[in-house]
Amino acid sequence: MIEPEVLLVAIVDMAPAHTAEGRRYEDAVLALLPRHGATLESRRPSTDGTAEVHLIRFRSRTGYEAFLADPERLALREQAGDAAPTTRVIEVVDDAG
C-alpha cells in the first residue's frame, strides 16, 4: 500500500532578539528534509524578518514522523535553546492536481 503525501505549511516565529540564530537553526533543520523524503517547496520570510512561512511536502506520513523524531533535529533544537523559533504546522490539501 502506498502512503499518501503530506503537504504542510509551517509558520515559524523567530524568538525575539534571536532572529539570526533562528534563521541559522531553520537552515540546519530544513537541510535534514531530504533524508526523510521531503522537499521544501517554498520558504518565504516576513517583511520584517521576524517570521517565515514554509511549504513542505513529504512523500509519506512515515517520513514526516521520522523527521519529527530525527535525533539530529532534536539535538539542533536543544542547542538552539532560547533562540529556537516557535512553529505552527498546518496540514493542507494539495489542490494543484
ABEGO torsion letter per residue (X at the ends): XBBBBBBBBBBBBBBBGAAAAAAAAAAAAAAAAAAAGBBBABBBBBAAGABBBBBBBBABAAAAAAAAABAAAAAAAAAAEAABBBBBBBBBBBAAX
